[in-house]
Amino acid sequence: MTAMAHNGLDCDVLIIGSGVGGSAVALQLADSGASVWVLERGPVLPREAQNWDIEAVFAERRYQTDEVWYASGRAFRPGMFYFVGGHTKFYGTAMLRFRQRDFEAVEHEEGISPAWPLRYADLEPWYALAEQLFGVRGQGGADPTEPPRSTAYAHPPVPHEPLLSRIEQRLRAQGLRPFPMPCAIDLGPGGHCRRCANCDAVPCMVGAKGDAETCLLRPALAHRNVRLHTGVRVQRLLTDAGGRRVVAAEVVDRGVARRITAGLFVLSAGAINSAALLLRSANARHPRGLANGS
């Protein structure tokens, strides 16, 4: 790695994780003038015949991490994938919005899940932007539970296969309202999608899946101020003496331990690994881990 930041720092913004969260931040900062580094512990996922080999993906677990985790003392191999683009390289392309009620307080048997500090209306413009960036195909108004939209989908829904068309007709004959699932695939004239049978939980060999690498990170990397570093695992976050601000990250960069300094840190390593990193970052000021005071 080479320094390109201001004020003697390695970079202005250090983003940990190249999944949908980290890559979205990188794209937003791509024309900001700030030097942005994106760290990813894994490599770029290779395009190879095994991408569409169900035996290789599921039985041989070719792309799954070989880490061993523990739950209640029992060892297991988690269903985690460490590649540029994160788990979006394997998701099923579904792009459904939260509903308005999802942001409200919900009463459960064991207590109340409090309302979000934001409402659907606050995020609606960002949903619309995300659908544009990912090239989501759908049909506004077809889903009776769909929340209000400010814009239509940029692309029409994926056409049904003959069998599914017959199923839809029979459902409608019963008074039901089936709707096409909004999904992010590069289909249509000039698109890469071949309408294969391998999509959900399988990487796309032709790059037709709307994933974080394709739709967010690659456009961000077209800007000189954004750089991607693969093969870098973050071990700990280091704070200042007062314990109020993260000032550096301890990493292992292709087997070599080092520290990276930045003015701002964005932790976007997934729900489990982000929490694990914060716990590993415990210090005298935060003996139970960072961000673990509640």
C-alpha positions as CSV (number, residue, x, y, z in Angstrom):
1,M,0.0,0.0,0.0
2,T,1.1,3.5,-0.7
3,A,0.0,6.7,1.1
4,M,-2.0,9.3,-0.8
5,A,-3.9,11.1,2.1
6,H,-3.7,14.4,3.8
7,N,-2.4,15.4,7.2
8,G,0.1,12.5,7.4
9,L,-2.6,9.9,7.4
10,D,-2.6,6.8,5.2
11,C,-6.0,7.8,3.9
12,D,-8.9,10.1,4.7
13,V,-11.5,7.5,4.9
14,L,-10.9,3.8,5.6
15,I,-13.8,1.5,4.7
16,I,-13.6,-2.0,6.2
17,G,-15.6,-4.4,4.0
18,S,-16.5,-4.3,0.3
19,G,-20.0,-5.5,0.6
20,V,-23.1,-3.5,-0.2
21,G,-22.6,-1.2,2.8
22,G,-19.0,-0.4,2.3
23,S,-19.2,-0.2,-1.5
24,A,-22.2,2.2,-1.3
25,V,-20.2,4.5,1.0
26,A,-17.2,4.4,-1.4
27,L,-19.4,5.3,-4.3
28,Q,-20.9,8.3,-2.4
29,L,-17.4,9.5,-1.6
30,A,-16.0,8.9,-5.1
31,D,-16.1,12.5,-6.2
32,S,-15.5,14.1,-2.8
33,G,-11.8,14.7,-3.1
34,A,-11.1,12.6,0.0
35,S,-8.7,9.6,-0.3
36,V,-10.8,6.5,0.2
37,W,-9.4,3.0,0.9
38,V,-11.6,0.0,0.8
39,L,-10.2,-3.1,2.6
40,E,-11.4,-6.6,1.8
41,R,-10.0,-9.7,3.4
42,G,-10.9,-11.8,0.4
43,P,-10.0,-11.8,-3.3
44,V,-12.0,-10.9,-6.4
45,L,-14.3,-13.9,-6.9
46,P,-13.0,-15.7,-10.1
47,R,-15.3,-16.3,-13.0
48,E,-15.0,-20.0,-13.7
49,A,-17.0,-23.0,-14.7
50,Q,-17.5,-24.0,-11.0
51,N,-19.6,-20.8,-10.5
52,W,-22.5,-22.7,-12.0
53,D,-21.6,-26.1,-10.8
54,I,-24.1,-27.0,-8.1
55,E,-22.0,-29.8,-6.7
56,A,-19.0,-27.5,-6.4
57,V,-20.9,-24.7,-4.8
58,F,-23.1,-26.6,-2.3
59,A,-21.6,-30.0,-1.8
60,E,-17.9,-29.1,-2.0
61,R,-18.5,-25.6,-0.6
62,R,-15.9,-24.3,-2.9
63,Y,-16.4,-20.6,-2.1
64,Q,-17.3,-20.9,1.6
65,T,-14.8,-19.9,4.2
66,D,-12.8,-22.7,5.9
67,E,-13.0,-20.9,9.2
68,V,-14.2,-22.8,12.3
69,W,-16.6,-21.0,14.6
70,Y,-18.1,-22.1,17.9
71,A,-21.7,-21.9,19.3
72,S,-22.3,-23.2,22.8
73,G,-19.0,-25.1,22.6
74,R,-19.9,-26.8,19.3
75,A,-17.5,-26.2,16.4
76,F,-19.0,-25.5,12.9
77,R,-18.1,-24.1,9.6
78,P,-20.1,-20.9,8.9
79,G,-21.9,-20.1,5.7
80,M,-19.6,-17.1,5.1
81,F,-18.1,-15.9,1.9
82,Y,-15.1,-13.5,1.8
83,F,-14.9,-11.9,-1.7
84,V,-15.0,-8.5,-3.2
85,G,-18.7,-7.6,-3.2
86,G,-19.4,-9.6,0.0
87,H,-22.4,-11.8,0.2
88,T,-24.1,-10.0,-2.7
89,K,-22.0,-12.2,-5.0
90,F,-24.3,-15.1,-3.8
91,Y,-27.6,-13.5,-3.1
92,G,-30.7,-14.2,-5.2
93,T,-31.0,-10.7,-6.7
94,A,-34.3,-9.9,-4.8
95,M,-34.6,-6.1,-4.2
96,L,-37.7,-5.6,-2.0
97,R,-38.2,-2.4,0.0
98,F,-39.1,-2.4,3.7
99,R,-42.7,-1.5,4.3
100,Q,-43.8,1.6,6.2
101,R,-44.8,-0.5,9.2
102,D,-41.4,-2.0,9.4
103,F,-40.1,1.3,10.8
104,E,-42.7,1.5,13.5
105,A,-42.6,0.0,17.0
106,V,-43.5,-3.7,17.1
107,E,-44.8,-5.5,20.1
108,H,-43.5,-9.0,20.5
109,E,-44.1,-11.7,23.1
110,E,-40.9,-10.8,25.0
111,G,-41.1,-7.0,24.6
112,I,-41.3,-4.1,22.3
113,S,-39.0,-3.5,19.4
114,P,-38.8,0.3,19.3
115,A,-39.5,2.4,16.3
116,W,-36.6,3.5,14.1
117,P,-35.5,7.1,14.4
118,L,-36.2,7.3,10.7
119,R,-39.3,6.6,8.7
120,Y,-39.9,5.1,5.3
121,A,-40.5,8.5,3.8
122,D,-37.0,9.6,4.9
123,L,-35.4,6.6,3.1
124,E,-37.7,6.5,0.0
125,P,-35.5,8.7,-2.2
126,W,-32.5,6.4,-1.3
127,Y,-34.5,3.3,-2.2
128,A,-35.2,4.9,-5.5
129,L,-31.5,5.6,-6.1
130,A,-30.5,2.1,-5.1
131,E,-33.0,0.6,-7.6
132,Q,-31.4,2.8,-10.3
133,L,-27.9,1.9,-9.3
134,F,-28.7,-1.9,-9.2
135,G,-30.8,-1.9,-12.4
136,V,-33.7,-3.4,-10.6
137,R,-36.5,-4.8,-12.7
138,G,-40.0,-4.6,-11.4
139,Q,-43.6,-3.4,-11.8
140,G,-44.7,-0.6,-9.5
141,G,-48.2,-0.9,-8.1
142,A,-48.5,-4.7,-8.8
143,D,-47.7,-5.6,-5.2
144,P,-50.6,-4.7,-3.0
145,T,-48.3,-4.3,0.1
146,E,-45.9,-2.0,-1.7
147,P,-45.3,1.3,0.0
148,P,-45.5,4.6,-1.9
149,R,-43.0,5.2,-4.6
150,S,-41.6,8.5,-6.0
151,T,-40.3,6.9,-9.2
152,A,-41.1,3.9,-11.4
153,Y,-38.8,1.1,-11.9
154,A,-36.2,1.8,-14.6
155,H,-36.7,-1.6,-16.2
156,P,-39.8,-3.8,-16.7
157,P,-40.1,-7.0,-14.7
158,V,-38.5,-10.3,-15.7
159,P,-40.9,-12.1,-18.0
160,H,-42.4,-15.3,-16.7
161,E,-41.4,-18.7,-18.0
162,P,-44.4,-20.6,-19.5
163,L,-45.0,-22.7,-16.4
164,L,-45.0,-19.7,-14.1
165,S,-47.4,-17.8,-16.4
166,R,-49.9,-20.6,-16.0
167,I,-49.4,-20.6,-12.2
168,E,-50.0,-16.8,-12.2
169,Q,-53.2,-17.2,-14.2
170,R,-54.6,-19.8,-11.8
171,L,-53.8,-17.6,-8.8
172,R,-55.5,-14.6,-10.3
173,A,-58.5,-16.8,-11.1
174,Q,-58.8,-17.4,-7.3
175,G,-58.8,-13.7,-6.6
176,L,-55.2,-13.5,-5.5
177,R,-52.7,-10.8,-6.6
178,P,-49.4,-12.3,-7.5
179,F,-46.7,-9.9,-8.6
180,P,-43.2,-10.1,-10.2
181,M,-40.4,-10.0,-7.6
182,P,-38.2,-6.9,-8.0
183,C,-34.8,-8.2,-8.9
184,A,-31.4,-6.9,-10.0
185,I,-30.3,-8.7,-13.1
186,D,-28.7,-7.4,-16.3
187,L,-31.4,-8.7,-18.6
188,G,-32.6,-7.5,-22.0
189,P,-31.0,-6.0,-25.1
190,G,-27.2,-5.8,-24.6
191,G,-27.5,-7.5,-21.1
192,H,-25.4,-10.3,-19.9
193,C,-28.1,-12.5,-18.3
194,R,-28.7,-15.8,-20.1
195,R,-31.7,-16.8,-17.9
196,C,-29.9,-19.8,-16.6
197,A,-31.2,-21.9,-13.8
198,N,-28.4,-20.9,-11.4
199,C,-28.9,-17.6,-9.5
200,D,-29.9,-17.8,-5.9
201,A,-26.8,-18.6,-3.7
202,V,-24.7,-19.2,-6.8
203,P,-22.2,-16.7,-8.2
204,C,-22.8,-15.4,-11.7
205,M,-20.3,-16.6,-14.2
206,V,-21.3,-13.9,-16.8
207,G,-21.5,-10.9,-14.4
208,A,-25.2,-10.5,-14.9
209,K,-26.1,-10.3,-11.2
210,G,-26.6,-6.8,-9.7
211,D,-24.1,-7.2,-6.9
212,A,-22.1,-4.7,-4.8
213,E,-18.9,-5.1,-6.8
214,T,-20.6,-4.7,-10.2
215,C,-23.0,-1.9,-9.4
216,L,-21.2,0.1,-6.7
217,L,-17.5,-0.6,-6.2
218,R,-16.4,-0.8,-9.8
219,P,-18.0,2.6,-10.6
220,A,-16.3,4.0,-7.4
221,L,-12.9,2.6,-8.4
222,A,-13.2,4.5,-11.7
223,H,-12.3,7.6,-9.6
224,R,-8.7,8.2,-8.7
225,N,-9.4,8.9,-5.1
226,V,-10.9,5.4,-4.4
227,R,-8.6,2.4,-4.0
228,L,-9.3,-1.3,-3.2
229,H,-7.0,-3.4,-1.2
230,T,-7.7,-7.1,-1.1
231,G,-6.2,-9.8,1.1
232,V,-6.3,-7.4,4.1
233,R,-7.8,-8.7,7.4
234,V,-8.5,-6.1,10.1
235,Q,-7.6,-7.5,13.5
236,R,-8.3,-4.5,15.9
237,L,-9.4,-0.9,15.9
238,L,-7.3,1.4,18.0
239,T,-8.6,4.5,19.8
240,D,-7.1,7.7,21.1
241,A,-6.1,7.9,24.7
242,G,-9.5,9.1,25.7
243,G,-11.2,6.1,24.0
244,R,-13.6,8.4,22.1
245,R,-12.2,8.1,18.6
246,V,-10.8,5.4,16.4
247,V,-7.4,6.5,15.1
248,A,-5.9,3.4,13.5
249,A,-6.6,-0.2,12.4
250,E,-4.3,-3.1,13.1
251,V,-4.3,-5.3,10.0
252,V,-2.6,-8.3,8.5
253,D,-1.9,-7.4,4.9
254,R,-1.0,-10.6,3.0
255,G,0.7,-12.0,6.0
256,V,2.4,-8.8,7.2
257,A,1.1,-7.0,10.3
258,R,0.8,-3.2,10.1
259,R,-1.3,-0.2,11.1
260,I,-3.4,2.0,8.9
261,T,-4.3,5.5,10.0
262,A,-7.3,7.5,8.7
263,G,-9.4,10.5,9.6
264,L,-12.6,8.5,9.4
265,F,-13.4,4.8,9.7
266,V,-16.4,3.0,8.3
267,L,-17.0,-0.5,9.6
268,S,-19.1,-2.5,7.2
269,A,-17.9,-6.1,7.6
270,G,-21.3,-7.6,8.1
271,A,-23.4,-8.1,11.2
272,I,-21.3,-10.9,12.8
273,N,-17.8,-9.9,11.7
274,S,-18.4,-6.2,12.5
275,A,-19.5,-7.1,16.0
276,A,-16.5,-9.6,16.4
277,L,-14.1,-6.9,15.4
278,L,-15.5,-4.4,17.9
279,L,-15.1,-7.1,20.6
280,R,-11.5,-7.8,19.6
281,S,-10.9,-4.1,19.9
282,A,-11.3,-4.0,23.7
283,N,-8.9,-1.8,25.6
284,A,-8.5,-0.2,29.0
285,R,-11.2,2.4,28.3
286,H,-13.5,-0.2,26.8
287,P,-12.8,-3.6,28.4
288,R,-16.0,-5.1,27.0
289,G,-15.2,-4.0,23.4
290,L,-15.9,-0.9,21.4
291,A,-19.5,0.3,21.0
292,N,-20.7,-2.2,23.6
293,G,-22.0,0.2,26.3
294,S,-25.7,-0.5,26.1
